[in-house]
Amino acid sequence: MEKDHLEILLEDIRGKFDLVLEGHDTLRQEIRGTREELGEKINLVDFKVETLNQKIDGVEARLSEKIDAVAADLSAHRADTESHRTGYQVSETRD
């Protein structure tokens, strides 16, 4: 009788152990799937950041060119304005 009782107990333990192993396997699969999904999302974010960086670099280059052009125009305007100062003189006359 004790032997039957022990076998039943061992079979019950074995069944519970199998359930634990199945649970671990399920968790492992879920973790693996989540890791793959997260990796894909990270790759997408990396792509978007790289694309945005390239756009920002392009905008920065164009803006720098425009600023340089405005600076050159301003410098030319100042030089032109200063060259006209000597030609025009205002004098005050007292009557």
Beta strands, then each sheet from edge to edge (+ up, - down):
end
